[in-house]
């Protein structure tokens, strides 16, 4: 389910630029692009940074082990203040940065351009639906839906049962739990009645009871992992990314 390969982020070389160029939609645009890229660059465990600056360093590229950087010079007037238009501007900046890095590092630039083209069609919002998982008794199917608003990730279950589909809020967490920490990655059926997120190789679940609609934490009796489970649950409930 995790399409965050490579990990793509941006930062400013001067903290004051963050106030000068506010980008509240940037994370959503990055997620939209990476969803469409769908691991197309085959850069597992790599990171790409877009380095925003006002210095005349546009086009500069760096590589440090598995970290790649592109320097992008910001200029007044680049963003219009219209969010939809500015989302497209930011997407174009991603395209320019990654195509330049692709040229230097011999990546598949066609995959980048195709992902950008597809991203334009859904630039206004991020919405991802996972593949199907069938319950152990074969009577139901489950999927996850991921919706992103700013940096808050809403994870919902979609259960299909006898022609009826029910969608339930499962977890609200910070996007880094999916994109950076990779705590949110596995999902499926705990048993024929519980579907949701799987952690710690199945010792911990956050799952919905498909009969009652109640969201539950399910823990296997692992005394040595009790503190780890508590810490993970606490991290997942944090919405500030720390």
DARA-V957944 format. One record per residue. PHI is phi in degrees with one decimal (999 if undefined). OMEGA is omega in whole degrees, -180 to 180 (none if undefined). Layout:
[[PHI/OMEGA] [PHI/OMEGA]]
This chain:
[[999/-174] [-82.9/-178] [-101.7/-177] [-85.4/174] [-135.4/3] [-79.6/170] [-77.0/-176] [-117.8/180] [-144.2/177] [-138.4/173] [-155.2/-178] [-106.3/179] [-75.3/177] [-128.5/-178] [-55.7/-180] [-66.2/-180] [-67.6/-180] [-61.7/176] [-77.5/-179] [-76.2/180] [-125.8/180] [-66.6/-178] [-130.6/-175] [-65.4/-177] [-100.2/-170] [-60.5/-179] [-61.8/179] [-62.8/180] [-64.2/177] [-60.8/179] [-64.0/179] [-60.1/-179] [-63.8/-177] [-66.7/175] [-61.0/-180] [-74.4/177] [-66.6/172] [51.6/178] [64.3/-174] [-67.4/179] [-94.3/179] [56.8/-179] [-107.6/179] [-65.1/177] [61.0/175] [-114.7/179] [-128.1/175] [-119.5/177] [-111.2/169] [-98.2/-172] [-98.9/-179] [-85.4/-178] [-149.8/170] [-103.5/178] [-76.6/-179] [-75.8/-178] [-120.4/-174] [-59.8/178] [95.3/179] [-67.6/179] [-125.1/178] [-136.3/174] [-140.5/176] [-132.4/-176] [56.9/-178] [-103.0/179] [-108.9/180] [-119.0/180] [-133.5/174] [-128.4/179] [-91.8/-177] [-120.6/-179] [-82.5/178] [-89.2/179] [-133.2/179] [-56.1/178] [90.5/-180] [-64.4/179] [-102.6/-172] [-93.9/-173] [98.1/173] [-86.7/-170] [-61.3/-178] [-62.4/179] [-64.7/-179] [-71.8/173] [-61.1/179] [-68.1/176] [-61.5/-180] [-64.5/177] [-61.5/178] [-63.7/178] [-68.2/175] [-62.0/-179] [-60.2/-179] [-60.1/-178] [-64.4/-175] [-74.3/177] [-65.5/177] [-63.2/178] [-66.4/178] [-63.9/179] [-63.1/-178] [-71.2/-171] [-106.2/175] [63.5/174] [-90.5/180] [-85.0/-178] [-69.1/178] [-62.7/178] [-62.5/179] [-65.6/-177] [-66.0/177] [-65.7/179] [-63.9/178] [-64.4/180] [-59.7/180] [-70.1/-179] [-66.1/-179] [-58.5/-176] [-72.7/-179] [-132.4/-172] [-65.9/-176] [-76.6/-178] [-161.8/175] [-102.4/178] [-148.0/-178] [-130.8/176] [-119.8/-176] [-74.8/172] [-72.6/-177] [-80.2/168] [-127.4/-179] [-94.1/-179] [-65.6/-178] [-56.3/180] [-91.6/176] [66.2/-175] [-93.2/-175] [-139.6/170] [-126.3/179] [-134.3/174] [-136.5/170] [-113.3/172] [-116.3/178] [-112.0/176] [-125.1/-176] [-117.8/175] [-132.0/-173] [64.6/178] [-114.1/179] [-98.3/-177] [-106.2/175] [-98.2/179] [-110.1/-178] [-125.0/173] [-97.1/174] [-124.1/-177] [-109.2/176] [-106.4/-175] [-145.1/177] [54.3/177] [83.3/-180] [-110.0/180] [-117.0/-179] [-124.8/179] [-112.4/-174] [-134.8/173] [-66.9/-178] [-104.4/-175] [-156.2/170] [-110.4/-175] [-145.8/176] [-81.1/-175] [-59.5/-180] [-65.7/177] [-64.1/177] [-97.4/-169] [-81.9/-173] [-107.1/-177] [-75.0/179] [60.1/174] [-71.1/177] [-92.6/-180] [-152.6/-176] [-105.5/179] [-152.0/179] [158.9/-179] [-101.7/172] [-72.8/173] [-152.8/-175] [-71.0/-177] [-116.2/-175] [-126.7/-179] [-129.4/177] [170.0/-175] [-92.2/-177] [-112.6/-179] [-130.6/174] [51.8/177] [57.5/175] [94.0/177] [-77.4/-180] [-137.8/178] [-133.1/162] [-116.2/-169] [-139.9/176] [-98.8/171] [-78.6/-172] [-70.8/178] [-86.6/-176] [-102.5/-175] [78.8/-178] [-81.8/177] [-88.2/-175] [-131.3/166] [-93.4/-180] [-114.6/-178] [-120.3/170] [-81.0/-177] [-69.1/179] [-128.2/-175] [-51.8/-178] [-70.6/-179] [-103.2/-175] [-59.4/-180] [-65.1/179] [-64.3/178] [-63.1/180] [-60.9/-179] [-66.0/180] [-64.9/178] [-60.3/178] [-61.8/179] [-63.0/-178] [-65.7/-179] [-82.8/179] [-75.3/-179] [-111.0/-177] [-103.5/174] [83.5/-179] [-87.6/none]]
